[in-house]
Amino acid sequence: MPILEEVGLIVPIGKWVLEEACKQMKAWTELNSKASKIGVNVSPIQLKSSRFVAEMEQILKKTGLEPHFLELEITESVIQNSQESKKVLNRLRSLGVKVAMDDFGTCYSSLSYLKHLPINTLKIDKSFIDELDEVGKVLVETIIQMGKKLNFDLTAEGIENEEQLQFVTEQGCHIGQGYLFDKPLSPEEMSRLLN
C-alpha cells in the first residue's frame, strides 16, 4: 500500500480491490449463509477522496453484497484528520458497512479518539500477541477489557499457537486470526471450505 500511495495509484487500485472483494464475498454468502464478513484494508488517501463513499455505495449496488458483510480496516493514522475522518466513517457506517481499527496500539493514537471515531472493531496488533510475557499479557488483557467496555468487537491478530489462543479466549476476545487457524487461502480453497 505505501508504494501505491507514493506513485498515486492507491485510489484506482483500491477501488478495484474493494469491488473484487465484494464480488467474492457475495459469491461466498451464496455458498454459505453463515459466511461472516470480509475485511479490506483502506488507505487514509482513499478515505480522503471526495468520491470514496459514493464509489463504495456503487460497488455494493453493483455486486449485490449486503453492506454488513464488508468491514473496512483503517489504521490509526486516520486520526490525524479526525474531524474529516469521522464524517467519512459515519457516512460509511450509515451505508451499513463495518469499520475496524487495524493494528490497534502500534501508532500514536490517543485513547480519546476511540470514543469519537465511529468504529465497530478493534484489531489487536500481532506484535502484542507475539510477546505474551508478563507485561505483554497485561497489555493485551487491558486492550481487551477496554474494548469490551466500549462495546467494540475484538480481533486478536497473529495467533500462531495454542497458548496465544487460550490466553485471548480466556480474556474474552471475540475473534482470532492467524496461522494457527490456517494459512492464507485462495478464493477457491475458501469456497471449498464454505461449501
N, CA and C atoms as a LAMMPS dump frame, in Angstrom:
ITEM: TIMESTEP
0
ITEM: NUMBER OF ATOMS
585
ITEM: BOX BOUNDS ff ff ff
-5.0000000000000000e+02 5.0000000000000000e+02
-5.0000000000000000e+02 5.0000000000000000e+02
-5.0000000000000000e+02 5.0000000000000000e+02
ITEM: ATOMS id mol type element x y z
1 1 1 N 0.816 -1.21 0
2 1 2 C 0 0 0
3 1 3 C 0.854 1.266 0
4 2 1 N 1.952 1.311 0.791
5 2 2 C 2.751 2.546 0.763
6 2 3 C 3.294 2.883 -0.628
7 3 1 N 3.685 1.867 -1.404
8 3 2 C 4.208 2.125 -2.748
9 3 3 C 3.097 2.661 -3.643
10 4 1 N 1.906 2.053 -3.553
11 4 2 C 0.772 2.537 -4.353
12 4 3 C 0.411 3.973 -3.983
13 5 1 N 0.502 4.29 -2.687
14 5 2 C 0.232 5.665 -2.261
15 5 3 C 1.263 6.621 -2.847
16 6 1 N 2.527 6.185 -2.803
17 6 2 C 3.631 7.033 -3.257
18 6 3 C 3.536 7.343 -4.753
19 7 1 N 3.139 6.35 -5.551
20 7 2 C 3.084 6.562 -7.002
21 7 3 C 1.712 7.049 -7.471
22 8 1 N 0.783 7.264 -6.542
23 8 2 C -0.51 7.835 -6.888
24 8 3 C -1.526 6.863 -7.458
25 9 1 N -1.334 5.569 -7.206
26 9 2 C -2.258 4.569 -7.748
27 9 3 C -3.191 3.955 -6.707
28 10 1 N -3.091 4.402 -5.465
29 10 2 C -3.863 3.753 -4.405
30 10 3 C -5.376 3.911 -4.611
31 11 1 N -5.826 5.038 -5.12
32 11 2 C -7.268 5.249 -5.278
33 11 3 C -7.86 4.324 -6.349
34 12 1 N -7.322 4.294 -7.587
35 12 2 C -7.933 3.389 -8.568
36 12 3 C -7.735 1.912 -8.236
37 13 1 N -6.56 1.541 -7.751
38 13 2 C -6.344 0.127 -7.415
39 13 3 C -7.148 -0.245 -6.174
40 14 1 N -7.231 0.675 -5.223
41 14 2 C -8.043 0.422 -4.032
42 14 3 C -9.501 0.198 -4.384
43 15 1 N -10.008 0.972 -5.341
44 15 2 C -11.391 0.792 -5.793
45 15 3 C -11.572 -0.589 -6.421
46 16 1 N -10.618 -0.99 -7.254
47 16 2 C -10.67 -2.307 -7.892
48 16 3 C -10.651 -3.419 -6.829
49 17 1 N -9.772 -3.279 -5.837
50 17 2 C -9.678 -4.275 -4.762
51 17 3 C -11.009 -4.385 -4.025
52 18 1 N -11.605 -3.25 -3.7
53 18 2 C -12.89 -3.268 -2.999
54 18 3 C -13.97 -3.962 -3.826
55 19 1 N -14.008 -3.673 -5.116
56 19 2 C -15.021 -4.297 -5.97
57 19 3 C -14.803 -5.812 -6.059
58 20 1 N -13.555 -6.228 -6.232
59 20 2 C -13.253 -7.663 -6.313
60 20 3 C -13.576 -8.375 -4.993
61 21 1 N -13.249 -7.73 -3.88
62 21 2 C -13.539 -8.324 -2.574
63 21 3 C -15.045 -8.463 -2.369
64 22 1 N -15.799 -7.452 -2.764
65 22 2 C -17.259 -7.509 -2.618
66 22 3 C -17.867 -8.583 -3.518
67 23 1 N -17.368 -8.705 -4.745
68 23 2 C -17.841 -9.768 -5.646
69 23 3 C -17.583 -11.142 -5.025
70 24 1 N -16.368 -11.306 -4.5
71 24 2 C -16.007 -12.599 -3.923
72 24 3 C -16.844 -12.912 -2.689
73 25 1 N -17.046 -11.911 -1.84
74 25 2 C -17.839 -12.141 -0.632
75 25 3 C -19.282 -12.456 -0.982
76 26 1 N -19.805 -11.811 -2.012
77 26 2 C -21.164 -12.109 -2.464
78 26 3 C -21.261 -13.576 -2.885
79 27 1 N -20.275 -14.055 -3.619
80 27 2 C -20.259 -15.467 -4.039
81 27 3 C -20.187 -16.381 -2.823
82 28 1 N -19.378 -16.011 -1.83
83 28 2 C -19.259 -16.857 -0.626
84 28 3 C -20.554 -16.872 0.179
85 29 1 N -21.243 -15.735 0.26
86 29 2 C -22.507 -15.73 1.013
87 29 3 C -23.562 -16.579 0.318
88 30 1 N -23.469 -16.693 -0.996
89 30 2 C -24.404 -17.561 -1.721
90 30 3 C -24.08 -19.033 -1.512
91 31 1 N -22.803 -19.34 -1.282
92 31 2 C -22.399 -20.714 -0.979
93 31 3 C -22.816 -21.122 0.438
94 32 1 N -22.685 -20.161 1.361
95 32 2 C -22.918 -20.464 2.769
96 32 3 C -23.431 -19.198 3.456
97 33 1 N -24.659 -19.242 3.897
98 33 2 C -25.267 -18.052 4.516
99 33 3 C -24.619 -17.689 5.846
100 34 1 N -23.783 -18.596 6.389
101 34 2 C -23.106 -18.3 7.653
102 34 3 C -21.753 -17.621 7.451
103 35 1 N -21.404 -17.336 6.193
104 35 2 C -20.166 -16.599 5.934
105 35 3 C -20.229 -15.29 6.715
106 36 1 N -19.154 -14.929 7.355
107 36 2 C -19.173 -13.825 8.304
108 36 3 C -19.016 -12.46 7.648
109 37 1 N -17.799 -12.099 7.3
110 37 2 C -17.529 -10.798 6.699
111 37 3 C -16.155 -10.857 6.064
112 38 1 N -15.914 -9.92 5.177
113 38 2 C -14.598 -9.799 4.561
114 38 3 C -14.016 -8.459 4.972
115 39 1 N -12.75 -8.477 5.357
116 39 2 C -12.063 -7.247 5.737
117 39 3 C -11.174 -6.765 4.606
118 40 1 N -11.231 -5.476 4.333
119 40 2 C -10.416 -4.88 3.278
120 40 3 C -9.702 -3.66 3.855
121 41 1 N -8.364 -3.652 3.724
122 41 2 C -7.595 -2.501 4.184
123 41 3 C -7.851 -1.302 3.285
124 42 1 N -8.048 -0.149 3.916
125 42 2 C -8.293 1.093 3.184
126 42 3 C -7.244 2.113 3.604
127 43 1 N -6.645 2.747 2.627
128 43 2 C -5.624 3.757 2.864
129 43 3 C -6.253 5.07 3.318
130 44 1 N -5.545 5.835 4.154
131 44 2 C -6.039 7.179 4.506
132 44 3 C -6.262 8.044 3.269
133 45 1 N -5.461 7.83 2.227
134 45 2 C -5.62 8.597 0.99
135 45 3 C -6.959 8.263 0.333
136 46 1 N -7.348 6.978 0.358
137 46 2 C -8.656 6.604 -0.187
138 46 3 C -9.769 7.303 0.583
139 47 1 N -9.65 7.305 1.906
140 47 2 C -10.688 7.931 2.73
141 47 3 C -10.813 9.423 2.464
142 48 1 N -9.707 10.051 2.068
143 48 2 C -9.73 11.495 1.797
144 48 3 C -10.362 11.817 0.453
145 49 1 N -10.49 10.813 -0.412
146 49 2 C -11.067 11.049 -1.731
147 49 3 C -12.528 11.484 -1.579
148 50 1 N -12.886 12.563 -2.256
149 50 2 C -14.248 13.093 -2.138
150 50 3 C -15.288 12.119 -2.695
151 51 1 N -14.861 11.163 -3.526
152 51 2 C -15.785 10.231 -4.149
153 51 3 C -15.827 8.869 -3.446
154 52 1 N -15.057 8.691 -2.391
155 52 2 C -14.914 7.357 -1.803
156 52 3 C -16.242 6.755 -1.348
157 53 1 N -17.03 7.498 -0.621
158 53 2 C -18.286 6.947 -0.092
159 53 3 C -19.252 6.644 -1.237
160 54 1 N -19.344 7.537 -2.196
161 54 2 C -20.227 7.301 -3.347
162 54 3 C -19.775 6.071 -4.129
163 55 1 N -18.464 5.932 -4.312
164 55 2 C -17.948 4.759 -5.022
165 55 3 C -18.222 3.478 -4.235
166 56 1 N -18.108 3.561 -2.921
167 56 2 C -18.391 2.388 -2.086
168 56 3 C -19.851 1.98 -2.237
169 57 1 N -20.719 2.964 -2.246
170 57 2 C -22.148 2.692 -2.417
171 57 3 C -22.416 2.049 -3.78
172 58 1 N -21.765 2.551 -4.839
173 58 2 C -21.924 1.984 -6.179
174 58 3 C -21.425 0.542 -6.228
175 59 1 N -20.301 0.286 -5.593
176 59 2 C -19.735 -1.072 -5.578
177 59 3 C -20.697 -2.038 -4.896
178 60 1 N -21.266 -1.63 -3.785
179 60 2 C -22.209 -2.505 -3.073
180 60 3 C -23.431 -2.802 -3.94
181 61 1 N -23.941 -1.769 -4.622
182 61 2 C -25.098 -1.975 -5.506
183 61 3 C -24.738 -2.881 -6.672
184 62 1 N -23.601 -2.621 -7.298
185 62 2 C -23.174 -3.382 -8.473
186 62 3 C -22.959 -4.861 -8.146
187 63 1 N -22.353 -5.135 -6.993
188 63 2 C -22.042 -6.526 -6.631
189 63 3 C -23.197 -7.221 -5.932
190 64 1 N -24.148 -6.433 -5.401
191 64 2 C -25.275 -7.016 -4.681
192 64 3 C -24.918 -7.493 -3.279
193 65 1 N -23.747 -7.095 -2.786
194 65 2 C -23.334 -7.51 -1.44
195 65 3 C -24.056 -6.68 -0.388
196 66 1 N -24.637 -7.352 0.591
197 66 2 C -25.227 -6.628 1.713
198 66 3 C -24.089 -5.989 2.511
199 67 1 N -24.22 -4.708 2.868
200 67 2 C -23.107 -3.962 3.463
201 67 3 C -22.529 -4.565 4.738
202 68 1 N -23.347 -5.247 5.544
203 68 2 C -22.824 -5.763 6.817
204 68 3 C -21.804 -6.884 6.625
205 69 1 N -21.659 -7.379 5.395
206 69 2 C -20.646 -8.392 5.108
207 69 3 C -19.276 -7.782 4.81
208 70 1 N -19.189 -6.458 4.774
209 70 2 C -17.942 -5.771 4.456
210 70 3 C -17.447 -5.008 5.675
211 71 1 N -16.172 -5.225 6.008
212 71 2 C -15.535 -4.47 7.092
213 71 3 C -14.306 -3.779 6.52
214 72 1 N -14.316 -2.461 6.539
215 72 2 C -13.178 -1.682 6.07
216 72 3 C -12.2 -1.503 7.214
217 73 1 N -10.948 -1.867 6.968
218 73 2 C -9.92 -1.793 8
219 73 3 C -9.09 -0.534 7.783
220 74 1 N -9.106 0.328 8.79
221 74 2 C -8.346 1.574 8.73
222 74 3 C -7.227 1.5 9.753
223 75 1 N -6.204 2.319 9.562
224 75 2 C -5.115 2.369 10.531
225 75 3 C -5.298 3.579 11.435
226 76 1 N -4.527 3.58 12.501
227 76 2 C -4.627 4.677 13.457
228 76 3 C -4.224 6.016 12.852
229 77 1 N -3.546 5.992 11.715
230 77 2 C -3.104 7.252 11.099
231 77 3 C -4.276 8.099 10.611
232 78 1 N -5.47 7.52 10.454
233 78 2 C -6.614 8.332 10.007
234 78 3 C -7.002 9.375 11.044
235 79 1 N -6.56 9.2 12.275
236 79 2 C -6.953 10.169 13.301
237 79 3 C -6.224 11.49 13.176
238 80 1 N -5.225 11.567 12.289
239 80 2 C -4.541 12.842 12.074
240 80 3 C -5.539 13.916 11.639
241 81 1 N -6.537 13.497 10.903
242 81 2 C -7.571 14.429 10.457
243 81 3 C -8.905 13.873 10.968
244 82 1 N -9.054 13.852 12.28
245 82 2 C -10.16 13.102 12.884
246 82 3 C -11.539 13.65 12.522
247 83 1 N -11.675 14.963 12.357
248 83 2 C -12.998 15.508 12.034
249 83 3 C -13.456 15.054 10.652
250 84 1 N -12.558 15.167 9.67
251 84 2 C -12.897 14.713 8.322
252 84 3 C -13.097 13.204 8.305
253 85 1 N -12.193 12.485 8.975
254 85 2 C -12.302 11.021 9.018
255 85 3 C -13.612 10.6 9.648
256 86 1 N -13.994 11.282 10.704
257 86 2 C -15.235 10.944 11.399
258 86 3 C -16.437 11.101 10.467
259 87 1 N -16.447 12.167 9.667
260 87 2 C -17.557 12.379 8.734
261 87 3 C -17.633 11.24 7.722
262 88 1 N -16.484 10.888 7.147
263 88 2 C -16.452 9.828 6.135
264 88 3 C -16.861 8.497 6.758
265 89 1 N -16.311 8.195 7.934
266 89 2 C -16.633 6.922 8.593
267 89 3 C -18.112 6.857 8.974
268 90 1 N -18.674 7.973 9.407
269 90 2 C -20.118 7.999 9.716
270 90 3 C -20.948 7.728 8.471
271 91 1 N -20.535 8.294 7.338
272 91 2 C -21.26 8.047 6.088
273 91 3 C -21.152 6.583 5.681
274 92 1 N -19.97 5.992 5.855
275 92 2 C -19.801 4.564 5.543
276 92 3 C -20.662 3.708 6.465
277 93 1 N -20.667 4.055 7.739
278 93 2 C -21.484 3.293 8.706
279 93 3 C -22.966 3.437 8.372
280 94 1 N -23.369 4.612 7.862
281 94 2 C -24.782 4.785 7.509
282 94 3 C -25.168 3.909 6.315
283 95 1 N -24.187 3.519 5.512
284 95 2 C -24.438 2.56 4.429
285 95 3 C -24.629 1.143 4.974
286 96 1 N -24.166 0.928 6.216
287 96 2 C -24.234 -0.409 6.808
288 96 3 C -22.907 -1.142 6.804
289 97 1 N -21.859 -0.472 6.315
290 97 2 C -20.521 -1.052 6.276
291 97 3 C -19.911 -0.982 7.672
292 98 1 N -19.172 -2.028 8.047
293 98 2 C -18.485 -2.041 9.34
294 98 3 C -17.1 -1.418 9.181
295 99 1 N -16.572 -0.876 10.276
296 99 2 C -15.253 -0.254 10.251
297 99 3 C -14.426 -0.824 11.398
298 100 1 N -13.189 -1.237 11.067
299 100 2 C -12.268 -1.785 12.071
300 100 3 C -11.026 -0.913 12.162
301 101 1 N -10.537 -0.742 13.381
302 101 2 C -9.251 -0.087 13.604
303 101 3 C -8.202 -1.19 13.584
304 102 1 N -7.419 -1.247 12.495
305 102 2 C -6.426 -2.3 12.293
306 102 3 C -5.143 -1.972 13.056
307 103 1 N -4.417 -3.009 13.444
308 103 2 C -3.117 -2.865 14.112
309 103 3 C -3.201 -1.959 15.341
310 104 1 N -4.298 -2.087 16.083
311 104 2 C -4.517 -1.182 17.214
312 104 3 C -3.365 -1.257 18.21
313 105 1 N -2.934 -0.076 18.643
314 105 2 C -1.923 0.032 19.681
315 105 3 C -0.518 0.25 19.176
316 106 1 N -0.311 0.273 17.864
317 106 2 C 1.055 0.373 17.341
318 106 3 C 1.454 1.78 16.947
319 107 1 N 0.516 2.685 16.837
320 107 2 C 0.852 4.044 16.408
321 107 3 C 0.819 4.997 17.587
322 108 1 N 0.385 6.178 17.279
323 108 2 C 0.482 7.285 18.222
324 108 3 C -0.894 7.754 18.664
325 109 1 N -1.864 6.887 18.602
326 109 2 C -3.226 7.346 18.844
327 109 3 C -3.48 7.667 20.31
328 110 1 N -4.4 8.56 20.495
329 110 2 C -4.874 8.885 21.825
330 110 3 C -6.138 8.066 22.066
331 111 1 N -6.274 7.534 23.254
332 111 2 C -7.453 6.732 23.561
333 111 3 C -8.733 7.553 23.448
334 112 1 N -8.626 8.865 23.57
335 112 2 C -9.831 9.692 23.481
336 112 3 C -10.478 9.599 22.101
337 113 1 N -9.687 9.259 21.07
338 113 2 C -10.264 9.133 19.728
339 113 3 C -11.22 7.957 19.629
340 114 1 N -11.037 6.956 20.47
341 114 2 C -11.904 5.78 20.401
342 114 3 C -13.362 6.133 20.655
343 115 1 N -13.597 7.122 21.492
344 115 2 C -14.991 7.473 21.771
345 115 3 C -15.583 8.386 20.708
346 116 1 N -14.718 8.918 19.814
347 116 2 C -15.211 9.833 18.789
348 116 3 C -15.298 9.203 17.406
349 117 1 N -14.397 8.268 17.103
350 117 2 C -14.425 7.662 15.771
351 117 3 C -15.464 6.544 15.734
352 118 1 N -16.294 6.527 14.701
353 118 2 C -17.341 5.512 14.601
354 118 3 C -16.791 4.188 14.065
355 119 1 N -16.225 3.387 14.961
356 119 2 C -15.682 2.097 14.557
357 119 3 C -16.43 0.971 15.263
358 120 1 N -16.415 -0.201 14.641
359 120 2 C -17.06 -1.385 15.209
360 120 3 C -16.078 -2.295 15.915
361 121 1 N -14.866 -2.384 15.359
362 121 2 C -13.923 -3.428 15.769
363 121 3 C -12.547 -2.86 16.066
364 122 1 N -11.924 -3.385 17.121
365 122 2 C -10.503 -3.14 17.381
366 122 3 C -9.763 -4.415 17.029
367 123 1 N -8.747 -4.294 16.175
368 123 2 C -7.915 -5.427 15.826
369 123 3 C -6.589 -5.27 16.567
370 124 1 N -6.366 -6.144 17.539
371 124 2 C -5.17 -6.057 18.381
372 124 3 C -3.968 -6.507 17.562
373 125 1 N -2.975 -5.647 17.456
374 125 2 C -1.841 -5.906 16.594
375 125 3 C -1.082 -7.173 16.998
376 126 1 N -0.586 -7.861 15.98
377 126 2 C 0.165 -9.1 16.144
378 126 3 C 1.362 -8.932 17.089
379 127 1 N 1.98 -7.753 17.109
380 127 2 C 3.153 -7.545 17.955
381 127 3 C 2.823 -7.758 19.434
382 128 1 N 1.589 -7.456 19.843
383 128 2 C 1.187 -7.7 21.234
384 128 3 C 0.998 -9.192 21.483
385 129 1 N 0.439 -9.886 20.51
386 129 2 C 0.177 -11.32 20.656
387 129 3 C 1.489 -12.104 20.642
388 130 1 N 2.464 -11.622 19.868
389 130 2 C 3.769 -12.289 19.787
390 130 3 C 4.502 -12.291 21.117
391 131 1 N 4.306 -11.264 21.928
392 131 2 C 5.082 -11.096 23.154
393 131 3 C 4.185 -11.207 24.383
394 132 1 N 3.707 -12.407 24.641
395 132 2 C 2.824 -12.613 25.792
396 132 3 C 3.618 -12.983 27.039
397 133 1 N 4.636 -12.16 27.338
398 133 2 C 5.31 -12.291 28.622
399 133 3 C 4.421 -11.616 29.667
400 134 1 N 4.939 -11.397 30.849
401 134 2 C 4.116 -10.835 31.928
402 134 3 C 3.537 -9.465 31.552
403 135 1 N 4.382 -8.586 31.024
404 135 2 C 3.917 -7.247 30.638
405 135 3 C 3.007 -7.334 29.414
406 136 1 N 3.37 -8.174 28.442
407 136 2 C 2.554 -8.334 27.245
408 136 3 C 1.152 -8.805 27.561
409 137 1 N 1.031 -9.739 28.5
410 137 2 C -0.294 -10.235 28.892
411 137 3 C -1.13 -9.119 29.507
412 138 1 N -0.498 -8.275 30.315
413 138 2 C -1.217 -7.163 30.936
414 138 3 C -1.725 -6.204 29.852
415 139 1 N -0.875 -5.915 28.857
416 139 2 C -1.287 -5.004 27.783
417 139 3 C -2.457 -5.572 26.988
418 140 1 N -2.366 -6.852 26.592
419 140 2 C -3.443 -7.455 25.805
420 140 3 C -4.723 -7.533 26.627
421 141 1 N -4.607 -7.933 27.88
422 141 2 C -5.788 -8.002 28.75
423 141 3 C -6.437 -6.625 28.881
424 142 1 N -5.624 -5.582 29.026
425 142 2 C -6.136 -4.222 29.164
426 142 3 C -6.867 -3.777 27.893
427 143 1 N -6.263 -4.056 26.732
428 143 2 C -6.907 -3.684 25.467
429 143 3 C -8.24 -4.402 25.323
430 144 1 N -8.259 -5.698 25.645
431 144 2 C -9.495 -6.475 25.505
432 144 3 C -10.564 -5.96 26.46
433 145 1 N -10.215 -5.723 27.706
434 145 2 C -11.201 -5.249 28.68
435 145 3 C -11.735 -3.867 28.294
436 146 1 N -10.831 -2.995 27.841
437 146 2 C -11.26 -1.666 27.407
438 146 3 C -12.204 -1.779 26.214
439 147 1 N -11.819 -2.597 25.235
440 147 2 C -12.657 -2.775 24.05
441 147 3 C -14.023 -3.322 24.386
442 148 1 N -14.075 -4.275 25.308
443 148 2 C -15.365 -4.845 25.714
444 148 3 C -16.23 -3.793 26.396
445 149 1 N -15.624 -2.992 27.262
446 149 2 C -16.397 -1.964 27.965
447 149 3 C -16.913 -0.889 27.009
448 150 1 N -16.194 -0.682 25.903
449 150 2 C -16.622 0.303 24.906
450 150 3 C -17.5 -0.332 23.82
451 151 1 N -17.845 -1.608 24.013
452 151 2 C -18.73 -2.351 23.092
453 151 3 C -18.168 -2.512 21.683
454 152 1 N -16.862 -2.663 21.578
455 152 2 C -16.244 -2.973 20.297
456 152 3 C -16.182 -4.481 20.125
457 153 1 N -16.279 -4.941 18.881
458 153 2 C -15.873 -6.302 18.58
459 153 3 C -14.355 -6.314 18.659
460 154 1 N -13.787 -7.456 18.995
461 154 2 C -12.336 -7.539 19.157
462 154 3 C -11.785 -8.671 18.314
463 155 1 N -10.66 -8.42 17.664
464 155 2 C -9.96 -9.439 16.896
465 155 3 C -8.499 -9.43 17.321
466 156 1 N -7.985 -10.587 17.692
467 156 2 C -6.561 -10.73 18.001
468 156 3 C -5.862 -11.212 16.739
469 157 1 N -4.905 -10.43 16.25
470 157 2 C -4.186 -10.763 15.027
471 157 3 C -2.933 -11.588 15.355
472 158 1 N -2.59 -12.483 14.442
473 158 2 C -1.312 -13.185 14.551
474 158 3 C -1.286 -14.327 15.538
475 159 1 N -2.393 -15.004 15.738
476 159 2 C -2.395 -16.152 16.658
477 159 3 C -1.727 -17.332 15.954
478 160 1 N -0.621 -17.794 16.547
479 160 2 C 0.159 -18.848 15.914
480 160 3 C 0.304 -20.097 16.767
481 161 1 N -0.133 -20.045 18.029
482 161 2 C -0.018 -21.247 18.859
483 161 3 C -1.174 -21.318 19.86
484 162 1 N -1.318 -22.488 20.457
485 162 2 C -2.428 -22.745 21.382
486 162 3 C -2.37 -21.851 22.615
487 163 1 N -1.165 -21.536 23.084
488 163 2 C -1.031 -20.683 24.269
489 163 3 C -1.622 -19.298 24.016
490 164 1 N -1.324 -18.736 22.847
491 164 2 C -1.879 -17.425 22.497
492 164 3 C -3.397 -17.493 22.393
493 165 1 N -3.888 -18.547 21.735
494 165 2 C -5.333 -18.71 21.585
495 165 3 C -6.015 -18.833 22.946
496 166 1 N -5.44 -19.654 23.801
497 166 2 C -6.036 -19.855 25.127
498 166 3 C -6.077 -18.543 25.909
499 167 1 N -4.986 -17.775 25.847
500 167 2 C -4.952 -16.533 26.606
501 167 3 C -6.013 -15.541 26.125
502 168 1 N -6.082 -15.288 24.809
503 168 2 C -7.047 -14.295 24.333
504 168 3 C -8.48 -14.778 24.523
505 169 1 N -8.687 -16.101 24.43
506 169 2 C -10.025 -16.658 24.672
507 169 3 C -10.429 -16.451 26.127
508 170 1 N -9.518 -16.725 27.038
509 170 2 C -9.802 -16.529 28.47
510 170 3 C -10.113 -15.069 28.785
511 171 1 N -9.521 -14.15 28.028
512 171 2 C -9.767 -12.721 28.261
513 171 3 C -11.075 -12.248 27.633
514 172 1 N -11.698 -13.103 26.807
515 172 2 C -12.98 -12.751 26.211
516 172 3 C -12.885 -12.11 24.844
517 173 1 N -11.757 -12.32 24.143
518 173 2 C -11.622 -11.786 22.797
519 173 3 C -12.584 -12.53 21.869
520 174 1 N -13.272 -11.798 20.999
521 174 2 C -14.324 -12.358 20.153
522 174 3 C -13.813 -13.19 18.993
523 175 1 N -12.739 -12.734 18.344
524 175 2 C -12.273 -13.349 17.104
525 175 3 C -10.749 -13.4 17.113
526 176 1 N -10.209 -14.45 16.497
527 176 2 C -8.766 -14.551 16.316
528 176 3 C -8.46 -14.831 14.866
529 177 1 N -7.31 -14.369 14.435
530 177 2 C -6.859 -14.71 13.096
531 177 3 C -5.369 -15.001 13.163
532 178 1 N -4.928 -15.921 12.333
533 178 2 C -3.509 -16.248 12.318
534 178 3 C -3.27 -17.65 11.795
535 179 1 N -2 -18.007 11.703
536 179 2 C -1.601 -19.287 11.123
537 179 3 C -2.052 -20.491 11.937
538 180 1 N -2.38 -20.31 13.206
539 180 2 C -2.899 -21.447 13.97
540 180 3 C -4.181 -21.975 13.33
541 181 1 N -4.995 -21.083 12.794
542 181 2 C -6.265 -21.48 12.19
543 181 3 C -6.067 -21.964 10.757
544 182 1 N -5.269 -21.242 9.991
545 182 2 C -4.983 -21.649 8.618
546 182 3 C -4.017 -20.65 8.002
547 183 1 N -3.362 -21.084 6.955
548 183 2 C -2.552 -20.171 6.139
549 183 3 C -3.52 -19.341 5.289
550 184 1 N -3.036 -18.266 4.666
551 184 2 C -3.93 -17.549 3.747
552 184 3 C -4.421 -18.505 2.655
553 185 1 N -5.705 -18.438 2.365
554 185 2 C -6.321 -19.35 1.405
555 185 3 C -6.656 -18.628 0.107
556 186 1 N -6.594 -19.364 -0.986
557 186 2 C -7.052 -18.813 -2.265
558 186 3 C -8.579 -18.749 -2.221
559 187 1 N -9.186 -17.946 -3.095
560 187 2 C -10.654 -17.908 -3.137
561 187 3 C -11.266 -19.295 -3.36
562 188 1 N -10.623 -20.118 -4.178
563 188 2 C -11.142 -21.459 -4.455
564 188 3 C -11.096 -22.337 -3.206
565 189 1 N -9.988 -22.257 -2.467
566 189 2 C -9.866 -23.036 -1.229
567 189 3 C -10.908 -22.59 -0.206
568 190 1 N -11.119 -21.29 -0.13
569 190 2 C -12.113 -20.764 0.802
570 190 3 C -13.516 -21.212 0.402
571 191 1 N -13.775 -21.199 -0.889
572 191 2 C -15.081 -21.658 -1.373
573 191 3 C -15.329 -23.11 -0.985
574 192 1 N -14.295 -23.958 -1.151
575 192 2 C -14.431 -25.369 -0.76
576 192 3 C -14.716 -25.492 0.739
577 193 1 N -14.03 -24.677 1.537
578 193 2 C -14.224 -24.712 2.991
579 193 3 C -15.648 -24.304 3.361
580 194 1 N -16.156 -23.261 2.713
581 194 2 C -17.524 -22.794 2.994
582 194 3 C -18.577 -23.771 2.504
583 195 1 N -18.23 -24.506 1.456
584 195 2 C -19.166 -25.446 0.882
585 195 3 C -19.233 -26.711 1.727
